[in-house]
Amino acid sequence: MAGTDYLAPAAIGTTVQAYDAGLQSISGLTTAADRTIYTPASDTYAVTTLTAFGRSLIDDADAATARTTIGVVIGTDVQAYDTDLAALAAISTTGMLSRTGAGTATTRTITASTGIVVSNGDGVSGNPTVSADLASQAEAEAGTDNTKLITPLRSAQSQAVRLLTSGSISASAAALDIVLSSYSGYTNFQFVFTNMIFTANSALRMRISTDGGSSFITTAVYRSFSANILAGSTAVSSNSNTNASTDFAVSANPIGTTLAKSARGQINFSTASQFGVDATVFNEFASGIDGIMTFSFGTYQTTGVNAVRFFPSSTTFASGSWALYGVRR
């Protein structure tokens, strides 16, 4: 251009751009879409990718807007910092988590104690289970273990005398049968009866069974060892008899048909070895005079007795109440 000397020293930096290393570096770059330049060193420029997402982030005015852009809004997208959560995160041991204070936590394990059994107390292998360490029947009966819990059933089983069953005698019943095998763990029994009356005067008899009460032995296997009869306070008779019979004669005096002539008493018997019976029966010996009869019996049957039968010798029951107790000796 006429009148302008572009090559004159005074024109450099005024009319033309003075040389600059940074500009020289930029002039050598090749750009493309979604690229931007940056300085990896002084007066040195390079090209890097700048995506649409990157541009959407760097145009945000503040950190809150930037967190919204990238989907990490505190309290919505990410958990706000909490000292209790930090304490949980710091735990490295196994077990159940327990908050021990503000910003502190630890692990706990359920442990057993007297009478309590714990499985998987730390919960690592599955749900913890807590159960009672219950005494067995044998342990309840022995009464020597002080570390087990005992149920009402075991408590009853441990008692020296336990009521097993009771009832009323049905009118016109020919017999009262009791299956002893229903009460495992007992070999000694006590049969107690009150207000027993018959439809006609008759003696009370007893037989045994070895087949659970399906049948009762009627052969001569029953023996009476001794019998004592008192009328009031007067001894009427006392004798020993080893003769075999087809049943036990539990009462020597007839039991009557009214409450005034009813009988009451208890019959103790054992199935542990040779079947044995001790009986005490109270009923009217003579008009207005109570009689007391005590008997001892045994059988040739040594094992397997599992039911007993009580029956009038020649009539039927009219009424009465009874109870069977198990006795531990």
C-alpha positions as CSV (number, residue, x, y, z in Angstrom):
1,M,0.0,0.0,0.0
2,A,1.4,3.3,-1.0
3,G,2.8,5.4,1.9
4,T,3.0,2.5,4.4
5,D,6.3,0.7,5.0
6,Y,5.2,-2.6,6.6
7,L,8.8,-3.7,6.8
8,A,9.9,-0.7,8.8
9,P,10.8,-1.7,12.4
10,A,8.3,0.8,13.7
11,A,5.5,-1.1,12.1
12,I,6.1,-4.3,14.0
13,G,3.7,-4.5,17.0
14,T,1.7,-1.6,15.5
15,T,0.9,-2.3,11.9
16,V,1.9,-6.0,11.9
17,Q,1.8,-8.6,14.7
18,A,5.1,-9.0,16.5
19,Y,6.4,-12.5,16.8
20,D,5.2,-14.5,19.8
21,A,6.0,-18.1,20.7
22,G,2.5,-18.8,21.9
23,L,0.9,-17.5,18.8
24,Q,3.4,-19.5,16.8
25,S,2.4,-22.7,18.7
26,I,-1.3,-21.9,18.0
27,S,-0.7,-21.4,14.4
28,G,0.6,-24.9,14.1
29,L,-2.5,-26.6,15.6
30,T,-5.1,-28.4,13.5
31,T,-8.6,-28.0,15.0
32,A,-11.9,-29.9,14.4
33,A,-15.4,-30.1,15.8
34,D,-15.7,-30.5,19.6
35,R,-12.1,-29.6,20.1
36,T,-10.5,-26.8,22.2
37,I,-7.0,-25.6,22.7
38,Y,-5.1,-25.7,26.0
39,T,-1.6,-25.0,27.3
40,P,0.4,-28.0,28.4
41,A,3.4,-25.7,29.0
42,S,4.4,-22.0,28.8
43,D,3.8,-20.7,25.3
44,T,2.8,-24.2,24.2
45,Y,-0.6,-25.0,23.0
46,A,-2.4,-28.3,22.1
47,V,-5.8,-29.5,21.1
48,T,-8.1,-31.7,23.2
49,T,-11.7,-32.9,23.0
50,L,-14.5,-30.8,24.4
51,T,-17.8,-32.7,24.2
52,A,-21.2,-31.2,24.4
53,F,-21.5,-32.6,27.9
54,G,-18.2,-30.9,28.9
55,R,-19.5,-27.7,27.5
56,S,-22.8,-28.1,29.5
57,L,-20.8,-28.5,32.7
58,I,-18.3,-25.6,32.3
59,D,-21.0,-23.2,31.5
60,D,-22.6,-23.8,34.9
61,A,-22.5,-20.7,37.2
62,D,-21.8,-22.5,40.5
63,A,-21.2,-25.9,42.1
64,A,-24.9,-26.5,42.9
65,T,-25.8,-26.1,39.2
66,A,-22.9,-28.3,38.3
67,R,-24.1,-31.1,40.7
68,T,-27.5,-30.9,39.1
69,T,-25.9,-31.3,35.7
70,I,-24.0,-34.4,36.6
71,G,-26.8,-35.9,38.8
72,V,-25.2,-35.8,42.2
73,V,-27.6,-33.5,44.1
74,I,-26.8,-33.9,47.8
75,G,-29.7,-35.4,49.6
76,T,-31.4,-36.4,46.4
77,D,-28.9,-38.3,44.3
78,V,-26.2,-38.9,46.8
79,Q,-26.3,-39.3,50.6
80,A,-25.4,-36.2,52.6
81,Y,-22.4,-36.7,55.0
82,D,-23.4,-38.1,58.4
83,T,-21.2,-38.9,61.3
84,D,-23.2,-42.1,62.2
85,L,-22.9,-43.3,58.6
86,A,-19.2,-42.6,58.6
87,A,-18.9,-44.6,61.8
88,L,-20.7,-47.6,60.2
89,A,-18.5,-47.3,57.1
90,A,-15.4,-47.5,59.3
91,I,-16.4,-50.9,60.8
92,S,-14.4,-53.8,59.5
93,T,-15.5,-56.6,61.8
94,T,-18.4,-59.0,61.3
95,G,-21.5,-59.0,63.5
96,M,-24.6,-57.0,64.2
97,L,-24.3,-53.3,64.0
98,S,-24.9,-51.2,67.1
99,R,-24.8,-47.4,67.5
100,T,-22.8,-46.8,70.7
101,G,-23.1,-43.0,70.6
102,A,-23.2,-39.9,68.4
103,G,-21.0,-40.8,65.4
104,T,-19.7,-44.1,66.9
105,A,-20.7,-47.7,66.2
106,T,-19.4,-51.2,66.7
107,T,-20.5,-54.8,66.1
108,R,-22.2,-57.0,68.7
109,T,-22.8,-60.8,69.0
110,I,-25.7,-62.4,70.9
111,T,-24.2,-64.8,73.4
112,A,-25.7,-67.7,75.4
113,S,-26.2,-67.8,79.1
114,T,-27.6,-70.2,81.6
115,G,-30.6,-71.9,80.2
116,I,-30.3,-70.2,76.8
117,V,-28.8,-71.6,73.6
118,V,-27.7,-69.2,70.8
119,S,-27.0,-70.3,67.2
120,N,-25.2,-67.9,64.7
121,G,-25.1,-65.2,67.3
122,D,-23.2,-62.8,65.0
123,G,-25.7,-63.3,62.1
124,V,-22.9,-64.0,59.7
125,S,-24.1,-67.3,58.4
126,G,-27.8,-66.6,58.8
127,N,-30.4,-65.3,61.2
128,P,-29.5,-65.7,64.8
129,T,-31.7,-68.2,66.7
130,V,-32.2,-68.1,70.5
131,S,-33.9,-71.0,72.2
132,A,-34.3,-72.4,75.7
133,D,-32.0,-75.1,76.8
134,L,-34.7,-77.4,78.2
135,A,-34.2,-80.2,80.7
136,S,-35.0,-83.7,79.5
137,Q,-37.4,-85.8,81.6
138,A,-34.4,-87.7,83.0
139,E,-32.7,-84.4,84.0
140,A,-35.9,-83.1,85.5
141,E,-36.3,-86.3,87.6
142,A,-32.7,-86.2,88.7
143,G,-32.9,-82.6,89.8
144,T,-29.2,-82.1,89.8
145,D,-28.6,-79.8,86.7
146,N,-28.9,-76.1,87.6
147,T,-28.2,-74.9,84.1
148,K,-31.3,-76.0,82.3
149,L,-34.8,-74.5,82.0
150,I,-37.8,-76.6,82.9
151,T,-41.3,-76.7,81.3
152,P,-44.6,-77.2,83.2
153,L,-44.6,-80.8,81.8
154,R,-41.0,-81.5,83.1
155,S,-41.9,-79.8,86.4
156,A,-44.8,-82.2,86.8
157,Q,-42.7,-85.2,85.8
158,S,-40.1,-84.3,88.4
159,Q,-42.6,-84.3,91.2
160,A,-42.6,-87.2,93.6
161,V,-46.3,-87.7,93.2
162,R,-48.1,-86.5,90.0
163,L,-51.7,-86.6,89.1
164,L,-51.9,-88.5,85.8
165,T,-55.6,-88.7,85.2
166,S,-58.9,-88.7,87.0
167,G,-62.6,-89.2,86.3
168,S,-66.0,-90.3,87.4
169,I,-67.2,-93.9,87.3
170,S,-70.0,-94.3,84.8
171,A,-73.3,-95.6,86.1
172,S,-73.9,-99.3,85.2
173,A,-70.3,-99.7,84.0
174,A,-69.1,-103.3,84.5
175,A,-65.5,-102.3,84.9
176,L,-63.0,-99.4,85.1
177,D,-60.0,-100.0,82.9
178,I,-56.8,-97.8,83.0
179,V,-54.0,-98.2,80.4
180,L,-50.7,-97.6,82.2
181,S,-48.6,-97.5,79.1
182,S,-50.0,-94.0,78.4
183,Y,-47.8,-92.7,81.2
184,S,-44.3,-93.4,80.2
185,G,-41.6,-92.9,82.9
186,Y,-43.7,-94.3,85.7
187,T,-43.7,-97.8,87.2
188,N,-45.3,-97.0,90.5
189,F,-48.9,-95.9,90.7
190,Q,-51.5,-94.9,93.3
191,F,-55.2,-95.3,92.5
192,V,-57.4,-93.3,94.8
193,F,-61.2,-93.6,94.8
194,T,-64.1,-92.0,96.8
195,N,-67.8,-92.5,97.2
196,M,-67.7,-95.7,95.3
197,I,-71.0,-97.5,95.3
198,F,-72.4,-100.5,93.3
199,T,-75.9,-101.3,92.0
200,A,-75.9,-104.2,94.4
201,N,-73.7,-105.2,97.4
202,S,-70.5,-106.6,96.0
203,A,-66.7,-106.8,96.6
204,L,-64.2,-104.7,94.5
205,R,-61.8,-106.8,92.4
206,M,-58.7,-106.1,90.3
207,R,-57.0,-107.7,87.3
208,I,-54.0,-107.0,85.2
209,S,-53.3,-106.9,81.4
210,T,-50.2,-107.2,79.3
211,D,-51.7,-106.2,76.0
212,G,-52.7,-102.6,76.8
213,G,-56.2,-103.6,78.1
214,S,-57.4,-105.6,75.1
215,S,-57.8,-108.5,77.5
216,F,-57.2,-109.1,81.2
217,I,-55.6,-112.2,82.8
218,T,-58.3,-114.4,84.4
219,T,-56.1,-117.4,85.3
220,A,-54.8,-118.1,88.8
221,V,-51.8,-115.8,88.8
222,Y,-52.9,-113.6,91.6
223,R,-51.7,-114.1,95.2
224,S,-52.8,-112.6,98.5
225,F,-49.9,-112.4,100.9
226,S,-51.7,-110.7,103.9
227,A,-55.0,-109.1,104.9
228,N,-55.9,-107.2,107.9
229,I,-59.5,-106.1,108.8
230,L,-60.5,-103.7,111.5
231,A,-64.0,-102.8,112.6
232,G,-63.6,-99.4,114.1
233,S,-60.5,-99.9,116.3
234,T,-61.1,-103.6,116.8
235,A,-59.1,-106.2,114.8
236,V,-61.5,-108.6,113.2
237,S,-59.0,-110.7,111.4
238,S,-55.4,-110.9,110.2
239,N,-54.2,-113.7,108.0
240,S,-51.6,-114.6,105.3
241,N,-52.6,-116.6,102.3
242,T,-50.4,-117.6,99.4
243,N,-53.1,-119.4,97.5
244,A,-53.4,-118.3,93.8
245,S,-56.7,-116.7,92.6
246,T,-58.2,-115.5,89.4
247,D,-58.2,-111.8,90.6
248,F,-57.3,-109.6,93.6
249,A,-60.0,-109.2,96.2
250,V,-59.4,-105.5,97.0
251,S,-62.3,-105.3,99.5
252,A,-63.3,-108.0,101.9
253,N,-66.5,-106.3,103.0
254,P,-69.2,-105.7,100.4
255,I,-69.5,-102.2,99.0
256,G,-73.1,-101.0,99.2
257,T,-75.6,-99.1,97.1
258,T,-75.8,-95.9,99.0
259,L,-73.2,-93.2,100.1
260,A,-73.6,-94.4,103.6
261,K,-72.3,-97.8,102.5
262,S,-69.9,-96.5,99.9
263,A,-66.1,-97.2,99.9
264,R,-63.1,-95.0,99.6
265,G,-59.4,-95.9,99.6
266,Q,-56.1,-96.1,97.8
267,I,-54.5,-98.9,95.9
268,N,-50.7,-98.7,95.4
269,F,-49.2,-100.9,92.7
270,S,-45.9,-101.3,90.9
271,T,-45.1,-102.6,87.4
272,A,-41.3,-102.3,87.9
273,S,-40.7,-106.0,88.5
274,Q,-43.1,-108.6,89.9
275,F,-46.4,-106.9,89.9
276,G,-47.4,-106.0,93.5
277,V,-50.3,-104.3,95.2
278,D,-50.9,-102.6,98.6
279,A,-54.5,-101.6,99.2
280,T,-56.3,-99.7,102.0
281,V,-60.1,-99.6,101.7
282,F,-62.6,-97.9,104.0
283,N,-66.2,-98.9,104.1
284,E,-69.0,-100.0,106.4
285,F,-68.1,-103.2,108.2
286,A,-71.4,-103.4,110.1
287,S,-74.3,-101.1,110.6
288,G,-72.8,-97.7,111.7
289,I,-69.3,-99.2,112.1
290,D,-66.6,-98.3,109.6
291,G,-64.2,-101.0,108.5
292,I,-60.6,-100.7,107.4
293,M,-59.1,-103.3,105.2
294,T,-55.4,-103.4,104.3
295,F,-54.1,-106.0,101.8
296,S,-50.8,-106.9,100.1
297,F,-50.9,-108.8,96.8
298,G,-48.6,-110.1,94.2
299,T,-48.7,-112.0,90.9
300,Y,-46.7,-114.5,89.0
301,Q,-46.6,-112.0,86.2
302,T,-43.1,-110.4,86.5
303,T,-43.0,-108.0,83.5
304,G,-45.1,-106.4,80.8
305,V,-48.1,-105.3,83.0
306,N,-49.5,-102.2,81.1
307,A,-53.1,-102.0,82.1
308,V,-55.3,-102.6,85.2
309,R,-59.0,-103.3,85.6
310,F,-61.2,-102.6,88.7
311,F,-64.7,-104.2,88.8
312,P,-67.4,-105.3,91.1
313,S,-67.4,-109.1,91.7
314,S,-71.0,-109.7,90.9
315,T,-72.7,-106.4,89.8
316,T,-72.0,-103.1,88.2
317,F,-70.8,-99.7,89.3
318,A,-73.4,-97.0,90.3
319,S,-71.1,-94.0,90.8
320,G,-67.8,-92.8,92.3
321,S,-64.8,-90.7,91.6
322,W,-61.2,-91.8,91.1
323,A,-57.8,-90.5,90.3
324,L,-54.5,-92.1,89.2
325,Y,-51.2,-90.7,90.4
326,G,-47.7,-91.5,89.2
327,V,-45.2,-92.0,92.1
328,R,-41.4,-91.6,91.9
329,R,-39.4,-93.6,94.4
